[in-house]
Amino acid sequence: MEKQLISFCQNPHEIYYLTMQRCRETMERKNTAEINQCKRKVRVCVATCNRADYSKLAPIMFGIKNNPEEFELEVVVLGSHLIDDYGNTFRMIEQDDFDIGSKLHTIVRGEDEAAMVESVGLALVKLPDVLQRLSPDILVIHGDRFDALALATAAALMNIRILHVEGGEVSGTIDDSIRHAITKLAHYHACCTRRAEQHLIAMCEDHSRILLAGCPSYDKLLSNNHRDDYMDIIRSWLGDKVQESDYIVALQHPVTTDIQNSIKIYGLMLDALISFNKKTLILFPNIDAGSKEMVRVMRKKGIEQHPNFKAVKHIPFDHFIQLVSHAGCMIGNSSCGVREAGAFGTPVINLGSRQTGRETGENVLHVRDADTQDKIYHSLELQFGKRYPCSKIYGDGNAVPRILKFLRTIDLNEPLQKTFCFPSVKECISQDIDHILETQSALAVDLGGTNLRVAIVGMRGKIVKKYTQPNPKTFEARMQLMLKMCADATRDAVSLNCRILGVGVSTGGRVNPQEGVVLHSTKLIQEWSSVDLRTPLSDALHLPVWVDNDGNCAALAEKKFGHGKGVENFVTVITGTGIGGGIIQNNELIHGTTFCAAELGHIIVSLDGPECSCGSRGCIEAYASGNALQREAKRLHDEDLLKVEGLNIKQAEPITAIHLINAARLGNNSADAVLNKASTALGMGIVNILHIVNPTLVILSGVLASYYHAPVQRIISERALQSAQNIKVLTSELEEPALLGAASMVLDYTTRRLL
């Protein structure tokens, strides 16, 4: 046909045109085929075995489902989801509008060790047909259940890539062995904590296939735990008379390696709860060996008929979040107590050995040897009704975006065979790929008299992003703006590849850092006394919060990022609008009994000196602060004594300390006398500090530091004791000491905790 068409074309140009057109069409068809091949959706199969793992997998499933152009979701349900005694919890998956591709009845009833083994065997018999039919690119498995081990075994033998969620953690019972066995079978890992990541690396897993994501359930619980209808939910489960924080949530599972002891502890827990006489929502244990005996104990004690108890087989996760969040206490040995409950600050009593080795917040009281009713009852007395700071050890609410990003990077053409990293890895665990390498960062807040500033600060002191707004005058507006700016920064941190470890706040005035409370503010920040900054910030952001005085923060900034790095004893003096500072002694910041140590600006250097903002007279701040210099500059200007050749002051221009300094430099004797007195006052105050704490180094910080440096060094050499005359005075090189100091409180603490 082509030859016939060409033969009718008498013009050679027409022949050339037709030939080129046909070549272009051929190339376009080829390119289209290649593009379509590149855009092939990744088929992800998520397998869920029980109500607990579904709460972790559901957020991932929603994330995959919401990206249909990239992923194709298949859902396999097996295990206790399909058993009536455990609530037929597959229905909640259907209610979430997921299409279940396969339902596998894999549980052999008996609730003993042999039944668990037989259940694994039954699952291995049934899974190959399902996996062969679905033919997934990636199988997502959660946790440490025996059902999950069957899934991992079948998929690994059928050459299906496995993403294991929540590997690397440590707990009690047989779960540890199962979890680590799944790790060795899995090709990719999405873990929750830095310690779990380190464990995976120590287990010789490939660094590039490990993602520190956080717990996926935190994505949902951190966004949904503040609901307006929470009391309606609580009362729907516990009755109309129950009050917030006046009930208990109990959830105890059998320990398969010590069944008889776990049954004994369960009975003692029930006796203690009966005696404690509080409304209690108790969930049935899971399907592990020993659960049938535990249910018998519960029924023998009449728990299902007891007026103080509500026994249930299953609670929807949305409701469970509210019930745990507002409970007076949670008791038992469920991982929820050591993981999710910490995000709300709910007090938890962890009984027995099932969670031994888990990372926990300060909200958890361990009763590992729970051998008497009195011991459990006493722990209820200690914990019930308390509130603890929110903990985000297991996640920050952004796990799913990280996991989806991780899934996108998986190369389905790379070799399937796993490789292990022998020997153990070097100390540095930073990974050289974007979806793993996240900068550990702090959210720093500087509450100044004029501006409110928030910054994302990296581990090395780099300010990744900074936000500045004028500081509102009223308390309510100031708090609202601070919360909004912090929330905005937290959201931005995800796209900036920064993991926020906590919040540090630098503020003027006297601060109780142990409670996060501003006791007395400076006059620059009105209505800012006896203010609890930690609680509202922690509750809103679900992050740990540290608060300290701006002078102390400046010292901490120098210790971590400045001249004070590696120096055991030094003093930082801030020379700005006021005079402040901080003292580092034996590598620790000195606060004092009533938190007024290092109020360096209020060291008195004259008995009859000018009045200070603190109400006293003769303080360093009354002589050498920016406000004091501005006051003297205005006085000289009013007396027409500030004039000097070369100094031009416009009529409407406000008089500042800069005019005073410039006048002195141009030869104005009156201005020079004022500055000489200010320098002498500051120098004498620092001499007093040297004689009291005897530091190695003095660091001058703030806008006036460069001016005061030489005079202060001279006065020390003239007026200090001989043994202190050679102490160095340096000018700070840090541009943002308040923000860096606020960040260092977070970075130093969290680094120490993680190591």
C-alpha positions in Angstrom: 0.0 0.0 0.0 2.9 2.3 0.9 4.6 1.6 -2.5 1.3 2.3 -4.3 0.8 5.6 -2.5 4.3 6.7 -3.2 4.0 5.8 -6.9 1.1 8.3 -7.3 3.3 11.1 -5.9 5.1 12.6 -8.9 6.8 15.3 -6.8 10.0 14.1 -4.9 9.1 16.6 -2.1 5.8 14.9 -1.5 7.6 11.5 -1.3 10.0 12.9 1.3 7.1 14.5 3.3 5.1 11.2 3.4 8.1 9.2 4.5 9.0 11.7 7.4 5.3 11.8 8.5 5.2 8.0 8.8 8.5 8.0 10.8 7.1 10.6 13.2 3.9 8.6 13.7 6.0 5.5 14.4 8.1 7.3 17.0 5.0 8.9 18.7 3.4 5.4 19.1 6.7 4.1 20.6 7.0 7.1 23.0 3.4 6.8 24.1 3.9 3.1 24.8 7.0 3.9 26.9 5.2 6.6 28.8 2.3 4.3 29.6 4.7 1.7 30.8 6.4 4.2 33.0 3.1 5.3 34.5 2.0 1.8 35.4 0.3 1.9 38.8 2.0 0.1 41.7 -0.3 -2.6 43.0 -0.1 -2.5 46.8 -1.8 -5.3 48.8 -2.5 -4.4 52.5 -3.1 -7.5 54.7 -4.8 -6.9 58.0 -5.3 -9.6 60.7 -7.0 -7.9 63.7 -8.5 -4.7 65.1 -5.2 -3.5 66.5 -3.2 -3.7 63.2 -6.1 -2.2 61.2 -5.8 1.0 63.3 -2.2 1.3 62.1 -2.8 0.1 58.5 -6.0 2.1 57.8 -4.3 5.5 57.4 -1.9 3.9 54.9 -4.8 2.4 53.1 -6.6 5.7 52.9 -3.4 7.4 51.6 -3.0 4.7 48.8 -6.7 4.9 47.9 -6.5 8.7 47.6 -3.8 8.4 45.0 -5.5 6.2 42.4 -3.3 7.6 39.6 -0.2 6.1 41.2 -1.4 3.1 43.3 -3.9 0.3 43.0 -5.1 -1.0 46.4 -5.9 -4.6 47.2 -7.1 -5.6 50.7 -6.8 -9.0 52.3 -8.5 -9.8 55.6 -7.7 -12.8 57.8 -7.3 -13.8 61.4 -9.6 -12.6 64.2 -11.3 -10.0 62.0 -13.6 -12.8 60.8 -14.5 -14.3 64.2 -17.8 -13.4 65.9 -16.3 -13.7 69.4 -13.9 -10.9 68.6 -16.5 -8.6 67.1 -16.4 -9.5 63.4 -14.2 -6.4 62.9 -14.0 -6.9 59.1 -17.2 -4.9 59.1 -15.4 -1.7 60.1 -13.1 -2.1 57.1 -16.2 -2.3 54.9 -17.7 0.7 56.7 -14.6 2.6 55.8 -15.5 1.9 52.1 -12.6 -0.4 51.3 -13.2 -3.3 48.9 -12.0 -6.5 50.5 -10.4 -8.6 47.8 -10.2 -11.8 49.9 -11.4 -13.0 53.3 -9.4 -15.9 54.7 -10.6 -17.9 57.7 -7.3 -18.8 59.2 -7.9 -19.1 62.9 -8.0 -22.6 64.5 -10.0 -22.2 67.7 -8.6 -23.4 70.9 -6.7 -20.3 72.2 -3.7 -22.3 73.2 -0.1 -22.7 71.8 -1.0 -25.6 69.5 -3.9 -23.6 68.0 -1.6 -20.7 67.2 0.8 -23.0 65.3 -2.1 -24.6 63.5 -3.5 -21.2 62.5 -0.1 -20.3 61.0 -0.2 -23.5 59.0 -3.7 -23.0 57.8 -2.9 -19.5 56.7 0.2 -20.8 54.7 -2.1 -23.3 53.0 -4.6 -20.7 51.9 -2.4 -17.6 51.2 -0.6 -18.9 48.0 -3.8 -18.9 45.9 -4.8 -15.4 47.0 -1.4 -13.9 46.5 -1.1 -15.6 43.1 -4.4 -14.2 42.0 -3.8 -10.7 43.2 -0.2 -10.6 42.1 0.7 -7.5 44.1 3.9 -5.6 43.5 4.2 -4.9 47.2 2.6 -6.5 50.3 2.2 -4.3 53.4 2.4 -6.2 56.7 2.2 -4.8 60.2 3.7 -5.7 63.5 4.4 -9.0 65.3 1.3 -11.3 65.2 1.6 -14.9 64.2 -0.8 -14.2 61.3 1.7 -11.6 60.0 4.5 -14.2 60.2 2.4 -16.5 57.9 1.9 -13.6 55.4 5.6 -12.7 55.4 6.6 -16.3 54.9 4.2 -16.9 52.0 5.1 -13.6 50.2 8.9 -14.1 50.6 8.7 -17.6 49.1 6.5 -16.3 46.3 9.0 -13.4 45.5 6.6 -10.6 46.5 8.2 -7.5 47.9 7.3 -6.9 51.6 7.0 -3.6 53.4 7.0 -4.2 57.1 5.5 -1.5 59.4 6.7 -1.1 63.0 9.7 -3.4 62.8 12.8 -3.0 65.0 10.8 -2.4 68.3 11.4 -4.4 71.5 8.8 -5.8 73.8 8.1 -8.9 75.9 6.7 -12.3 74.9 7.0 -14.3 71.7 6.1 -11.1 69.8 9.7 -10.0 69.8 10.9 -13.2 68.0 8.0 -13.0 65.5 8.6 -9.3 64.8 12.3 -9.8 64.1 11.6 -12.9 62.0 9.3 -10.8 59.8 12.1 -8.1 59.6 14.5 -10.7 58.1 11.8 -11.7 55.5 10.8 -8.2 54.6 12.4 -6.1 51.9 11.5 -2.7 53.1 10.9 -1.3 56.6 8.8 1.7 57.9 9.7 2.0 61.6 8.3 4.4 64.3 11.3 5.5 66.4 14.9 6.4 66.1 15.8 3.5 68.4 13.8 1.0 66.3 15.7 2.3 63.2 19.0 1.7 65.1 17.9 -1.8 65.9 17.1 -2.6 62.3 20.5 -1.3 61.2 22.1 -3.4 63.9 20.2 -6.4 62.5 22.1 -5.8 59.3 19.2 -4.5 57.3 20.1 -2.3 54.2 20.1 1.3 55.3 18.6 2.5 52.1 15.5 0.4 52.7 14.7 1.7 56.1 12.3 4.6 56.6 11.8 6.4 59.9 8.2 7.2 59.4 6.5 7.3 62.8 3.4 5.3 63.7 0.6 5.7 61.1 -2.1 5.6 63.7 -0.7 8.9 65.1 -1.7 10.6 61.8 -5.3 10.0 62.7 -5.3 10.2 66.5 -3.4 13.6 66.6 -5.8 15.1 64.2 -9.0 13.7 65.7 -8.4 13.6 69.4 -10.0 17.1 70.0 -13.6 16.5 69.0 -16.5 18.7 70.3 -18.7 15.6 70.8 -16.2 13.6 72.9 -18.6 13.5 75.9 -21.4 12.1 73.7 -19.0 9.3 72.7 -17.8 8.6 76.2 -21.4 8.5 77.5 -22.5 6.2 74.7 -20.2 3.6 76.0 -20.2 4.2 79.8 -23.6 5.8 80.5 -24.9 9.3 81.0 -23.6 9.9 84.5 -19.9 9.4 83.7 -17.6 12.4 83.8 -14.5 13.2 81.9 -11.3 11.8 83.5 -13.5 9.9 86.0 -13.3 6.5 84.4 -10.8 3.8 83.5 -10.0 1.9 80.3 -8.7 -1.6 80.9 -7.1 -3.8 78.2 -5.1 -6.9 79.2 -3.8 -9.6 76.8 -2.3 -13.0 77.6 1.5 -13.4 77.6 2.1 -16.5 75.5 5.4 -17.3 77.1 4.0 -17.2 80.6 0.3 -17.9 80.3 -0.5 -18.9 83.9 1.1 -15.8 85.4 -0.7 -13.5 83.0 -4.0 -15.1 83.9 -3.1 -14.5 87.6 -2.3 -10.9 86.9 -5.5 -10.5 85.0 -7.5 -11.7 88.0 -5.6 -9.4 90.4 -6.2 -6.4 88.1 -10.0 -7.1 88.1 -10.1 -7.4 91.9 -8.2 -4.1 92.2 -10.6 -2.4 89.7 -13.6 -3.7 91.6 -12.2 -2.3 94.9 -11.2 1.0 93.3 -14.9 1.6 92.5 -14.7 3.6 89.3 -16.5 3.3 86.0 -14.4 1.0 83.8 -14.5 0.2 80.2 -12.9 -3.2 79.7 -12.1 -4.8 76.4 -11.9 -8.5 75.8 -8.3 -9.9 75.3 -6.9 -10.8 71.9 -6.9 -14.3 70.4 -3.5 -15.4 71.7 -3.1 -18.6 73.7 -4.5 -18.0 77.2 -7.3 -15.7 76.2 -10.1 -18.2 76.7 -8.9 -18.7 80.4 -8.8 -14.9 80.9 -12.4 -14.6 79.6 -13.4 -17.3 82.1 -11.8 -15.3 85.0 -13.7 -12.2 83.9 -17.0 -14.0 83.8 -16.4 -15.8 87.0 -16.0 -12.5 88.8 -19.2 -11.2 87.2 -17.6 -8.3 85.3 -20.2 -8.3 82.5 -23.0 -7.8 85.0 -21.1 -5.5 87.4 -22.7 -1.9 87.4 -19.2 -0.3 87.3 -18.0 -2.2 84.3 -18.8 -2.2 80.6 -17.2 -5.2 78.8 -16.9 -4.9 75.0 -15.3 -7.0 72.2 -14.5 -4.1 69.9 -14.6 -0.3 69.8 -14.2 1.7 66.6 -10.8 3.4 66.5 -12.4 6.9 66.3 -14.3 6.3 69.5 -11.4 4.5 71.2 -9.2 7.6 70.7 -11.7 9.7 72.6 -12.1 7.2 75.4 -8.4 6.9 75.9 -7.7 10.6 75.5 -10.1 11.6 78.2 -9.8 8.7 80.6 -8.6 9.1 84.2 -6.3 6.2 83.7 -5.6 3.2 81.4 -4.5 -0.1 82.8 -3.3 -3.4 81.4 -0.5 -4.5 79.0 -1.7 -3.4 75.6 0.8 -1.6 73.4 -1.8 1.2 73.1 -1.0 2.1 76.7 2.7 2.7 76.0 2.2 4.1 72.4 -1.0 5.9 71.7 -1.9 7.0 75.2 1.3 8.9 75.5 0.2 11.3 72.7 -2.6 12.5 75.0 -0.8 12.5 78.3 -3.2 9.9 79.7 -1.8 8.2 82.8 -1.1 4.5 82.2 -0.4 1.5 84.4 1.5 -1.2 82.5 1.2 -4.6 84.2 3.6 -7.5 83.7 6.3 -8.2 81.1 4.4 -8.0 77.8 5.7 -4.5 77.0 9.2 -4.9 78.5 11.6 -2.9 76.4 9.1 -0.6 74.8 10.0 3.1 74.7 7.6 4.9 76.9 6.8 8.5 78.0 6.6 9.7 81.6 2.9 8.9 81.7 3.6 5.2 82.1 3.9 3.6 85.5 5.4 0.0 85.2 4.2 -2.7 87.6 6.2 -5.5 86.2 5.9 -7.7 89.2 2.1 -7.3 89.6 1.9 -10.1 92.2 -0.7 -8.6 94.6 -4.0 -6.8 94.4 -2.7 -4.1 96.8 0.2 -3.3 94.5 -2.1 -2.7 91.6 -4.6 -0.8 93.7 -1.8 1.5 95.0 -0.7 2.2 91.4 -4.3 3.2 90.6 -4.2 5.6 93.5 -1.0 7.1 92.2 -2.0 7.4 88.5 -5.8 8.0 88.4 -6.8 11.5 87.4 -3.2 12.8 86.6 -2.2 14.5 83.4 1.2 14.3 81.8 2.9 16.2 79.0 2.0 14.9 75.6 4.7 12.5 74.2 5.5 12.0 70.5 8.0 9.3 70.8 6.1 7.2 68.3 5.2 9.8 65.7 4.3 13.4 64.8 1.3 12.8 62.6 3.0 12.8 59.3 3.8 9.0 58.8 1.5 8.4 55.9 3.0 11.1 53.6 6.5 9.7 54.3 5.4 6.1 53.6 3.7 7.1 50.3 6.8 9.0 49.3 8.9 5.9 50.2 6.6 3.6 48.1 7.0 5.9 45.1 10.8 5.5 45.3 10.8 1.7 45.3 12.3 0.5 42.0 10.3 -2.6 41.0 13.0 -3.5 38.5 15.8 -3.8 41.0 16.9 -7.3 42.1 14.4 -8.8 44.6 17.1 -10.7 46.5 17.8 -9.1 49.9 21.3 -8.0 50.8 22.5 -7.6 54.3 25.0 -5.1 55.6 27.8 -7.0 57.4 29.4 -6.1 59.7 27.5 -3.6 61.9 27.2 -0.2 60.4 29.3 2.8 61.4 28.1 5.2 64.1 26.7 7.8 61.7 23.2 6.6 60.7 22.3 9.4 58.4 21.1 8.0 55.0 22.1 9.5 51.7 18.6 9.4 50.1 15.9 12.0 50.3 13.0 9.9 51.7 15.1 8.7 54.6 17.3 11.7 55.4 15.2 14.1 57.5 16.9 16.9 59.5 16.3 16.6 63.2 15.0 20.1 64.0 13.5 22.2 66.8 10.8 24.8 66.7 12.2 27.9 68.4 10.1 30.8 69.7 11.5 34.2 70.7 8.9 36.2 72.6 10.3 39.8 72.3 8.8 43.1 73.4 8.3 44.2 69.8 8.2 41.1 67.6 7.1 37.5 68.0 9.5 35.2 66.1 9.3 31.5 65.3 12.0 29.5 63.5 12.7 25.9 62.3 16.3 25.3 63.5 18.4 22.3 62.5 20.7 20.2 64.6 23.8 22.3 63.6 22.2 25.6 64.3 21.0 26.4 60.7 17.8 28.4 60.6 15.8 26.6 57.9 12.9 29.0 58.0 11.9 32.0 60.1 8.6 33.7 60.7 8.2 37.2 62.2 5.0 39.0 63.3 4.4 42.1 65.5 3.8 41.1 69.1 0.1 41.8 70.0 -0.5 43.8 73.1 -3.2 41.6 74.7 -2.6 38.2 76.3 -5.3 36.4 74.3 -4.1 37.8 70.9 -0.5 37.0 71.8 -1.2 33.3 72.7 -3.4 32.9 69.6 -0.8 34.3 67.3 2.0 32.1 68.8 -0.1 28.9 68.4 -0.9 29.8 64.8 2.7 30.6 63.9 3.9 27.3 65.5 1.2 25.3 63.7 2.2 26.9 60.4 5.9 26.1 61.0 5.1 22.5 61.9 3.2 22.0 58.7 5.9 23.6 56.6 8.5 21.4 58.3 7.2 18.3 56.5 7.8 19.8 53.0 11.2 21.1 54.2 12.2 17.5 55.2 12.6 18.5 58.8 11.5 16.4 61.8 10.4 18.6 64.7 11.5 17.1 68.0 10.0 19.8 70.3 9.4 23.4 71.0 11.8 25.8 72.8 10.5 29.3 74.0 12.7 32.2 74.9 11.0 35.0 76.8 11.9 38.0 79.0 11.4 38.0 82.7 11.7 35.4 85.4 10.8 31.8 84.3 10.2 28.5 86.0 11.7 26.2 83.4 10.6 23.1 85.3 6.9 24.0 84.9 7.2 26.1 81.7 5.6 29.1 83.5 6.6 32.8 83.1 6.5 34.0 86.7 7.2 37.7 86.2 7.6 39.4 82.8 9.5 42.5 81.9 7.7 45.8 81.4 8.2 45.3 77.6 5.7 42.4 77.6 2.6 43.4 79.5 0.0 41.0 81.0 2.6 38.2 80.9 3.0 37.0 84.5 2.1 33.6 86.0 1.5 32.4 82.4 1.7 28.7 81.6 3.3 28.5 78.1 4.0 24.8 78.1 0.5 23.3 78.4 -1.3 25.2 75.6 1.6 24.7 73.2 2.1 21.0 74.0 -1.7 20.3 73.8 -2.0 22.1 70.4 1.2 20.8 68.8 1.5 17.4 70.5 5.2 18.2 71.1 7.3 18.5 74.3 7.9 22.1 75.2 10.8 23.9 77.0 10.6 27.5 78.3 13.4 29.7 79.7 14.5 33.2 80.2 16.1 34.9 77.1 19.4 35.5 79.0 19.6 31.8 79.8 18.8 30.9 76.2 21.6 33.1 75.0 24.0 31.2 77.2 22.7 27.9 75.9 23.1 29.1 72.3 26.8 29.9 73.0 27.2 26.5 74.7 25.9 24.5 71.7 26.8 26.7 68.7 29.1 29.6 69.8 32.2 30.5 71.7 31.0 28.4 74.7 31.2 25.1 72.8 33.4 22.8 74.8 33.9 25.3 77.7 32.8 24.0 81.1 32.4 27.4 82.9 31.5 30.7 81.2 29.2 33.6 81.5 27.1 35.2 78.7 26.0 38.9 79.2 23.4 40.3 76.9 23.7 44.0 76.1 20.5 45.2 74.4 17.4 47.0 75.4 18.0 45.6 78.9 21.0 43.7 80.4 20.7 40.0 81.0 22.6 36.8 80.7 23.2 33.3 81.8 25.8 31.3 83.7 27.1 27.9 82.7 28.9 26.1 85.5 30.2 22.6 85.1 28.4 22.4 81.7 25.1 23.1 83.4 22.9 26.2 83.3 22.4 27.8 86.7 18.8 28.7 87.5 18.9 29.2 91.3 16.3 28.3 94.0 13.7 30.8 92.8 14.9 31.0 89.2 16.5 34.4 89.4 20.1 33.4 89.1 22.1 35.3 86.4 19.9 38.4 86.6 23.1 40.1 85.7 21.5 43.4 84.8 20.3 43.9 88.4 23.7 43.6 90.0 24.0 46.9 92.0 27.1 48.8 91.3 26.1 52.1 93.0 24.1 52.8 96.1 22.7 56.1 94.8 22.6 55.5 91.1 19.7 56.1 88.7 16.4 54.2 89.1 16.2 50.8 87.4 13.1 49.2 85.8 13.2 46.7 88.6 12.4 49.4 91.2 15.9 49.5 92.7 18.7 52.0 92.1 22.2 51.7 90.8 21.8 48.5 88.8 24.0 47.8 85.8 20.9 48.0 83.6 20.2 51.5 84.8 23.6 52.6 83.4 24.5 50.4 80.5 21.3 49.1 78.8 20.0 50.4 75.5 17.1 52.1 77.4 19.5 53.8 79.8 21.7 55.1 77.0 18.6 56.3 75.1 17.4 58.1 78.2 20.8 59.8 78.6 20.9 60.7 74.9 17.5 62.3 75.1 18.6 64.3 78.2 21.7 65.6 76.4 19.7 66.4 73.3 17.1 68.3 75.4 19.9 70.3 77.1 21.5 70.9 73.6 24.6 69.0 74.6 24.5 66.3 72.0 25.5 68.5 69.1 28.9 67.8 67.5 30.3 68.5 64.1 29.4 65.7 61.7 26.3 64.5 63.6 23.2 65.4 61.8 19.9 64.8 63.7 16.7 65.5 61.8 14.0 67.4 63.7 11.4 64.6 63.8 14.0 61.8 64.2 13.7 59.8 67.5 16.8 60.0 69.7 18.4 56.6 70.3 21.6 55.1 71.9 23.2 55.1 68.5 23.2 58.9 68.4 25.0 58.9 71.7 27.6 56.5 70.5 28.1 58.4 67.3 28.4 61.7 69.2 31.1 60.2 71.4 33.1 58.9 68.5 33.0 62.4 66.9 34.5 63.9 70.0 31.4 65.0 72.1 32.8 65.0 75.7 29.3 64.8 77.3 28.4 61.8 75.3 31.8 60.2 76.0 31.4 60.8 79.7 28.0 59.0 79.7 29.4 56.0 77.8 32.5 55.9 80.0 30.2 55.6 83.1 28.1 53.0 81.4 31.1 50.9 80.4 32.6 51.3 83.9 29.3 50.1 85.5 29.1 47.1 83.1 32.8 46.3 83.6 32.5 46.5 87.4 29.4 44.3 87.4 31.3 41.7 85.3 34.3 41.9 87.7 31.8 41.0 90.5 30.7 38.0 88.5 34.2 36.9 87.9 34.9 37.1 91.7 31.8 35.0 92.5 31.7 32.2 89.8 35.3 32.5 88.4 34.4 31.5 84.8 36.9 30.7 82.0 35.3 33.0 79.6 32.9 36.0 79.3 30.8 36.3 76.1 29.2 39.7 75.3 26.1 39.3 73.2 23.5 41.8 71.8 23.6 45.0 69.8 25.9 46.9 72.1 28.4 44.0 72.6 31.0 45.2 70.0 31.1 48.7 71.6 31.5 47.4 75.2 34.1 44.7 74.4 37.3 46.8 74.7 36.2 48.9 77.7 35.1 45.8 79.7 38.3 43.9 78.9 40.3 47.0 80.1 38.3 47.3 83.4 38.8 43.6 84.2 42.5 44.0 83.7 42.5 47.1 86.0 40.0 46.2 88.7 39.7 42.4 89.0 41.9 40.3 91.3 45.1 39.3 89.7 44.0 35.6 89.3 41.0 36.9 87.2 42.6 39.6 85.2 43.5 37.3 82.3 40.0 35.9 81.8 39.0 36.4 78.1 36.1 38.6 76.9 34.7 37.7 73.5 32.0 39.2 71.4 29.3 36.7 70.3 29.3 35.8 66.6 25.7 34.4 66.7 23.1 36.3 64.8 20.1 34.9 66.5 21.1 33.9 70.1 17.5 33.8 71.5 16.2 31.5 68.7 19.3 29.3 68.8 19.1 29.1 72.6 15.5 28.1 72.5 16.3 25.5 69.9 19.2 24.1 71.9 16.9 23.3 74.8 15.1 20.9 72.5 18.0 19.5 70.6 20.2 18.8 73.6 17.5 17.1 75.5 16.1 15.0 72.7 19.6 14.0 71.5 20.5 12.9 75.0 17.3 10.9 75.3 17.7 9.2 72.0 21.3 8.2 72.6 
